[in-house]
Amino acid sequence: QYRDAIKPYNSPYCIFLMNYGFATIYGQKYQYVKAYPYIKAALKIDMLKDYHAELLKILSLYYASNNQFTEAFTTLDKASHIIKTIPELSDTNWQVDLIFIKAKIYYLQKIYF
């Protein structure tokens, strides 16, 4: 339904938000394989860096769920870098999410502290 609604506009912004929306919905449902193509499509459009960080967090979980732990940590580091460069995101749930995702990746690797 949303795809049909934005077709007439053919705007990169609308396309980005559509892909971001699908990626985050599937990510929240832990359906990372379904989220993956939307993440990759949205990341090709250069806008809204904080949204890119959110997509990178989901992409990190996609890699971790596929036992691609190096890629998972590298991707999470990219998200962390973006978040650190936006002062408004300091001391927010965005940073807490990074810690949680890192812990989840370690857990999937069976590394317990």
Secondary structure as the mmCIF struct_conf table of DSSP 4:
data_model
#
loop_
_struct_conf.conf_type_id
_struct_conf.id
_struct_conf.beg_label_comp_id
_struct_conf.beg_label_asym_id
_struct_conf.beg_label_seq_id
_struct_conf.end_label_comp_id
_struct_conf.end_label_asym_id
_struct_conf.end_label_seq_id
HELX_RH_AL_P HELX_RH_AL_P1 TYR A 2 ILE A 6
TURN_TY1_P TURN_TY1_P1 LYS A 7 TYR A 9
HELX_RH_AL_P HELX_RH_AL_P2 PRO A 12 GLN A 28
TURN_TY1_P TURN_TY1_P2 LYS A 29 TYR A 30
HELX_RH_AL_P HELX_RH_AL_P3 TYR A 32 LEU A 43
TURN_TY1_P TURN_TY1_P3 LYS A 44 LYS A 44
BEND BEND1 ILE A 45 ILE A 45
HELX_RH_AL_P HELX_RH_AL_P4 LYS A 49 SER A 65
TURN_TY1_P TURN_TY1_P4 ASN A 66 ASN A 67
HELX_RH_AL_P HELX_RH_AL_P5 PHE A 69 LYS A 84
TURN_TY1_P TURN_TY1_P5 THR A 85 THR A 85
HELX_RH_3T_P HELX_RH_3T_P1 PRO A 87 LEU A 89
TURN_TY1_P TURN_TY1_P6 SER A 90 ASP A 91
BEND BEND2 THR A 92 THR A 92
HELX_RH_AL_P HELX_RH_AL_P6 ASN A 93 LEU A 108
TURN_TY1_P TURN_TY1_P7 GLN A 109 LYS A 110
#
